[in-house]
């Protein structure tokens, strides 16, 4: 295995779940009580066997380290200055811009390639980094008609802009000098909502890097809201204390009306997925005022989140990505969503396939939201004629059917079956 570059941590954790922070399972690391950031950080509680989070800075050449870490003092000071310290309290106050009316499922459209018709969806989600040329800092389009034509959707659709992406695009956004002018241009395009960039809060870096990332998220949110755009504050957190800290900020600032979260990567893995869901629900309960939530990934807990948030919308990316890979959705008899290969002729448009996949994905979520059907006993006994041996003339259907055998007898695609008499 190749060695990592000298500016990246050289220490490896074959079991990354050992770095998951959980104060209910693990004691606080021994070095935390004397740390200058303890009150803001809350300490580290992991199974990784580290003295404190500084053990996670294991770069061979600390002078080239690109993390926000005290082992590189000159860079550390510069990174502190760019966010004016790690505290939330000095972030500017902005007016509330309201909450747009969004559907539960919002279709994500990454581009317009291989489509020729306008997608007929009432709400579409676009990537912030596909709207702006990150090299020049200029929007790719200047009118609503150009925007609709570029991504192939109807001009009257409601537009949600997602700031979720990989590290490179979101870092490029932070480097742009004229973000205010860009946001003003997006407002002129009629954008209904923007979620902030999801600056990383990683588990294998010093906590100062986490705190810096969270402060950048908050500052990006204030910039968007100051431009007069409804903004969703992206909640990135590594510890329960981080969630408490976010919750305290939101409770103090009623202008924060919409939150965003992304489950598609680290937060959606294993047991940590349900841990983050529980923390989000607890945050909403502590704030004790209506909050909207926009999520990417995590659709299987949509119902749970809707019990704690006033409104929840899922930016659904699977229909688009599966369509690009030529997959076609179908629902099983139990209502589960499955995908099958669906090759198309070279150069053929995929509008119909995309529309089909959107409809099936939405149907699968709507089916999961319906309450289960509960059979109630009749209000009074039903009398039935009986044989001499006491059995009813019409036997119980459930007792007479052999359910496993009947299930095997149902074809997954009944339209291709011809019924014949059993010999």
N, C-alpha and C positions, 0 to 999 in steps of 0.2 A: 504494500500500500504506500502511495506517495505521501511524503511529509507535507503538512499544511504550510502555506506561506508564513513567513516570520511575523506578519502582522495579525495572524489569526491564532486563537487559542490552540495549543498543542495537546492539551489534556483531553482525552476521549472518554465518553461515558457510553459503554455498549448498551446499558439499560437506561435510556433517557428518562423513564418514569421515576427514577430515583431522585431526579431534580425537581419533581413536582412538589410544590410547597403546600403543606397541609398542617396547620397548627394544632389540629385535633389528634394527629397521629405522631408527630415528631416534636422533639424539644427544640427550642431556639438554639441556633449555633452559638458556640462559646464566645466568639469575638463580637457578637452583635451589641451587647450592652454598652460598650465603649465607643460605638460608631457615631460619627457626627450626624448621620442621616437616620438614626434609629427611629425617631418619632415619625418622620415622613415615610420611612420604608416599612416599619413594623417588624423588622427582623426576618431571618431566613429559617424555615422549618422544613428540612428535607432529610432524605435517607442517604445522601451522597457522601457523608463523612467529611464535610468541609468545616474549617474553623469559622469562616465567614465568607461572604460573597467575593472577597478579594482573591480567594483561592481559585476562582473561576477565570481570573486573568492570568493565563499561562503562556502568553505570547513569547516567542523566543527573542524577538526584538521589540521591546516595549516602546521604543521611540517611534515606531511605525504603526503602533496599535491604532485602529480606527474606532475603537469603542470609547464610550464616555467613561474614562477610568482615571483615577488619580495617579496611576503609575506612569502616565504620560502628562506631566503637569501643564505644559504649554497648550496642548490640544484641549485638555480638560477645562482650562480657564476660558479658552475661546468658545467652547461649546456651552459653558455656563452663561457667557455673555449673550450668545445668540438667542437664548430663551429667557434671559433675565432671572436666572436661578431656577431651582427645581420646584418651588412652591406654586400652588395654584392661585394664591390670594392676589397676586399682582397682575393676573390676566385681565384685559379690559372688559368692562361691562358693555353689553350690547342690547338693543331692543328685541323683543319677541317678534317673530315673523309668522307665527301661526303654523298649523299642521295641515298639509294638503290631504285631500280625500283620496286614498289609494286603495286598490283592491288587495285582497289577501295574497294573491299570486301575481307577481309582476315579472313579465318575461324579459330576460336579458338578451340584448342584441349586440354582438361584438363588432359586426361589420355587415356590409351589404353584398359581399361577393357571392356568386352563384345563385342570386335571387334577382328576379326581374319585376315582380309585382310588389306593391306596397303592403306590408303586413298590417292586417286589420285588427289591431289590438288597442284597447282604450288607454293602457298604460304600458310604457316600455322603459327599460333601464339601459343606460349606456355607461361606458367607462369614461371617467374624467380624462384619462390619459389618451383616449382615442379622439377626444374633442379638441385637444390642444397639441400643437407642434412643440414638443418639449425642447427642441433645439433652438427655435426662434422665439418661443413664448407667445405665439399668435394662434388664435383659434383657427381650425381648419375651414370653418364656414362662417358666413356673415349674416345669414338669414335663416328663418325657420324652414323655408322651402328647400334651401340647400341642405340643411341638416336632415330633413325627412328623406330627401333623395339620396344622400350619402349612405344612410343606414337602412333605406327601404322600409319606411313605415308611413302611416298616414299622417298628414300634416297636423291634424287636430288632436293627436295623441298627447296624453300627459307624459312628461319626461322626468324620469328620476336619474340622477347622475351618481354613480357609485365611485367612491375613492379607494376601494379595495384593490390592491394589486401587489405585485412582487416588489422587493426592496428598491430595485433600480428606478422604476418609474416614479415611485413616491419620493425618493431622494431627489430626483430631477425636479419634481414639482417644488420642493423646498428651496432649491437653488434659483428658481425663477425670480427675477427682480420685480416684475410688473404683475404680480398675482392679483392686485386690486383691479387693474384694467381687464384682466382675463375674466374675473368674476362678474364685472359689470357687463361684459359682452355676453356671458352666459345668461345673465338676467334678462338681457334684451332678447335672447332667443326664446324666452318663456319657460325656462327650466323651473320645475315645480319643487324640486328638492335635491340637495347635494349632501352626500355623506362625506365626512372628513377622511383624509388619507389614514390608513391603518399602520402608523409607525410601529415598528416591531417592539415587543416586550418579550424577549427571549428568556429561556430558563438557564442557559449556560454562560451567562455574562454577569459582570458585577451589577448590583442593583442600581447604581448611579446611571447606568445605560438605560435601564427600564424607566426610571423616573424622568430622564431626559426625553425619552420617547413619548411618555404620557403628557408631558408639558407641551411638546410640539403638537400633539393631537388637539389639545385645548386651544392653543394659539391659532391653529388652522381653522378650528371651529369659529373662533371670534372673528377671523377675517371674512369667512363666508357669511356669517350672520350680519356683520357690519355692512356688507354689500347689499343687504336687503333681501337675501335669499333664505328660505327655510333650510335649516342645516341640521343634520343628524350627527350628534356627537358620538364618535366611534369609541366604544369602551374596550380598551385593551388592558388586561390585568394579569398578573402572575400569582398574586397572593390574595387571601381573603381581606387583608388590610388594604390592598389596592382597591377592592370593590367598596369597602367602607369609605375610603377616601373619595372615590368617585361619587358615591351616594351623598356624602356630606356636601360636596360641591353642588350637585344637582339640586339638593334640598334648599340650599342657600340662594340659588339663582333660578328663579321661575322662568327666565327667558329660555332655559334649556327644556325643550318640550319633546324632542325626538332623540332617541338613541339608535345607534347602529352596532351590529356585532357580526363577526365572521366565524363560522364553524367549519369552513371547508378545509382548513389545514390543521395546525397543531391543536387548536381548541376542540376539534371534533374527534380526537383520537381516544379510543378505549374508555376507561372510567372517567377520564378528565372531561369528557363531553358532558356527562350528567352533572359533574361538579360545577362546570361553568354555567349550565342551565340553572342550577340551584342558586348560585351566587347572583345571577341576573334577576331571578324572581325575588330573592331576598332584598336586593337593591330597590326594586320597584315598590315593594311593600314598605320599606323604610322611608322612602321619599313621600309616600302618602298623598300623591296628587296624580291626576291622569298623565300617563306618559305613553308616547307611541314608540314602536320599535321596528326597525328595518333590519332583517337578517339576510346573510348569504350562507347557504348550507344550513344544516340543522333542522330541515323540514319535518323530521320525524318527531320533534318535540314542539311543533307549532301549537298544538292544542294546549300543552302545559303553559307555554309562555302567554297564550291568549287569556289565561285565567288571572294573570298578574298585571298585564299591560292593557291599556285602554284600546290600543290598536296594534296589530302586528301584521307586517307585510314581509313576504319572502321574495327576494330577488332570485328567481329560479333560472339557473344557468344550464341545467342538464339538457333541456330540450334543444337549446342551440348547439351545445358541444356534441351531443349525440347525432344531431342532424348533420353536422360537418363531417362526422365519421361514418355517415351513411348507415345509421341505425334507425329502426322504426319501432315505435312503442306499441305495446298491446297489454291488455289487462287480463289477468288470470281469472278463473271463476271466483276466487276469493277476493278479487279486487286489487291484487298486487300488481305493481307496474313492472313489466319486463321489456327487454329490448332484443331485437333480432336483426341480423344483417340485412341490408336493403340496398344492394348495388344499384347505381343509376348510370345511364349512358354517359360517356365522356362529354363534358360540356353542357349537359342538360341542367336546366334550372331545378332547384330543390324547394320551391315555394310551397308546393302541396305537401311534401314530406314535413317541412317545418311546421306548417299549420296543423297537420295531423298530430305531430308530437306535442305541440303546445296544448292542444285540446285533451289529449290523453293524460298528460302530466297533471293538468289542472283537475281533470276528473278524478284522478287518483287521490289528490289532496282533499277534494271536496267529499269524496266517499269516506275518507278517514275522519273527517270532521263530523259526520252524521252520528248521532247517538245510536248505540246498538238497539235492535228491536227486542223487547222483553215480552214474552208471552205470559198472559195472566190467566189464571184458572177461571172457568165460568162461574157466574154469580150463584148458580144453583145447579145441582147435579143433573146430568142428562141421562134419562132412562133409555136403555136400548133393549130390544128384544134379544133373548138369549137362547142358545141351544139347550138341550137337556142336560149337558154337562156343565152348564153355567157360563160358557164362553159367549161373548157377544157375537151377533151375526156378522158385524164388520170388525175384523181384527184390528188391533193397534198397528198403525203404519210403521211406527218406529221399531216395534218389536219384530215385525215380519221382514223388514229390509235388512240386508247385510251391507252396512254402510261402506266398509272398505272395498267390497266387491263392486258396489254400485259406482263408487268414485272412479275405479279403474275402467269402468265401462263408458265413462263420459269422455268423448274425444275433445282435445283442446281446440280443434277447429271443426265444429259440427257441420259447417257448410259443405265440407268435402266428404260427408258420410252418407251412404245409401242404406236405409233401414231394410232388413230382410227378416223373414221369420226364422226362428231358431229351429234347426233340424232335430 
